[in-house]
Amino acid sequence: MDPHTTTLRRARLGVFGGFATSGFVMGAWAAALPSVDARLGLGEARLGTALLLIQLVAVATMYAAGKLADRITTRALLRRTGPAAQLVLLAPAIAPTYETLLACAVVYGVGVGFVEVGLNAHSVELERRYERPIVSSFHGLWSLGGAAAGALTSLGLTIGLGSQAMLAITAIACAALFAAFTRPLLPPPGHATGPGGDAPARTARIGALLLAAVFVLGLGSHLIESGAIDWANLHAARVLDADDALAPLSYTVFGCAMTAFRLAGDPIRARLGPGRALMAAAVLATAGYALVLLSGQAGGLPLAWTGWLLAGSGIAVMVPVLFSAMGEAGATPSNLALISISGSSGLLLGPAAVGYIAEATDLTAGLMVPALLALIIAVAGPVTMRRLLHRPTPGEESARRESTLIR
């Protein structure tokens, strides 16, 4: 086999493993929250503060992580910080007090910021070398890792393993796995120019307005996603009067659709191109939210589940398209970090945006926010992608050809 091809395939397996491991750690942390809450007697407010602190520190760290990756490469960033970030999961397992847990949350947030930026930027660089879309499937592996962590945590507690023991085992195992997965990542930039070699990554200066537009698209995409994550089950319970056994299935439908389309989304993006793929994704999300909003008037849970299925299918593709397009445009890791920052910011702001409107009116009105954002992205997304990649519209291309003929 061509050594360049071997290098690419090994690096791709490494990135798959890194995403899956990172998702598993996040899922294990989420699954352990009830036991951490009970052991330390936290309550909703103090637990919420710890969770908020993780996200705020992660957002604050991401741009610095991107600038560091610009200097030392994403491979070096992941190899130096990734295993330690997974090992920090030991902290909530052994934290004796709430104050200690807060200090651990700060360290964990730093780790989340470095790993997320490193993995996303390295996946984009790998896609450049492959010269075809592959980023979406990495995000699908992250989701599968989180789901697997929840299932294994449940199994471990069922057979008698304590929550602290589960967290400790997960932290040590995932730190070792992450260190192994980062070994075959793409080598540092050198002088070779083969398709899988270690040629310097192509970079380009992207204007501030375009970076701001991509940031807003990323923020909107995650605000739309947070509408499902935080409110799908509550909508089923409060608006549709679903019982306790059926209400949680709303997010399950959404999550399964999003994971499936992330795993299968790369060929779709390859066929449609970034502009049309983003528009199709946003239209699906808009249609999905429209059905959810209508389900309160007629159709009930079946219509709402259909809506969440469509919304999850569309949202799955949005963020991978942004990363892929930025990579194709020659973005640096610090440029790509802006998408990660927008994502975490959207997931932080989304619940509040919907919640405040729902408090003043009702939840149906609150869910109009992500529906409208999806519609805006359907219109603005393709325009931004064309400007980012300097691709003319068919009309502009025809005009250019006519002008050339006249000259």
Stockholm file with secondary structure:
# STOCKHOLM 1.0

chainA/1-407         MDPHTTTLRRARLGVFGGFATSGFVMGAWAAALPSVDARLGLGEARLGTALLLIQLVAVATMYAAGKLADRITTRALLRRTGPAAQLVLLAPAIAPTYETLLACAVVYGVGVGFVEVGLNAHSVELERRYERPIVSSFHGLWSLGGAAAGALTSLGLTIGLGSQAMLAITAIACAALFAAFTRPLLPPPGHATGPGGDAPARTARIGALLLAAVFVLGLGSHLIESGAIDWANLHAARVLDADDALAPLSYTVFGCAMTAFRLAGDPIRARLGPGRALMAAAVLATAGYALVLLSGQAGGLPLAWTGWLLAGSGIAVMVPVLFSAMGEAGATPSNLALISISGSSGLLLGPAAVGYIAEATDLTAGLMVPALLALIIAVAGPVTMRRLLHRPTPGEESARRESTLIR
#=GR chainA/1-407 SS CCHHHHHHHHHHHHHHHHHHHHHHHHHHHHHHHHHHHHHHTCHHHHHHHHHHHHHHHHHHHHHHHHHHHHHHCHHHHHHHHHHHHHHTTHHHHHCCSHHHHHHHHHHHHHHHHHHHHHHHHHHHHHHHHHTSCCHHHHHHHHHHHHHHHHHHHHHHHHTTCCHHHHHHHHHHHHHHHHHHHTTTSCCCCCSCCSTTSCCCCCCCCCCHHHHHHHHHHHHHHHHHHHHHHHHHHHHHHHTSCCCTTTTTHHHHHHHHHHHHHHHHHHHHHHHHHHHHHHHHHHHHHHHHHHHHHHHTTTTHHHHHHHHHHHHHHHHHHHHHHHHHHHHHTTCCHHHHHHHHHHHHHHHHHHHHHHHHHHHHSCHHHHTHHHHHHHHHHHHHHHHHHHHHHTCCCHHHHHHHHHHHHHC
#=GC SS_cons         CCHHHHHHHHHHHHHHHHHHHHHHHHHHHHHHHHHHHHHHTCHHHHHHHHHHHHHHHHHHHHHHHHHHHHHHCHHHHHHHHHHHHHHTTHHHHHCCSHHHHHHHHHHHHHHHHHHHHHHHHHHHHHHHHHTSCCHHHHHHHHHHHHHHHHHHHHHHHHTTCCHHHHHHHHHHHHHHHHHHHTTTSCCCCCSCCSTTSCCCCCCCCCCHHHHHHHHHHHHHHHHHHHHHHHHHHHHHHHTSCCCTTTTTHHHHHHHHHHHHHHHHHHHHHHHHHHHHHHHHHHHHHHHHHHHHHHHTTTTHHHHHHHHHHHHHHHHHHHHHHHHHHHHHTTCCHHHHHHHHHHHHHHHHHHHHHHHHHHHHSCHHHHTHHHHHHHHHHHHHHHHHHHHHHTCCCHHHHHHHHHHHHHC
//
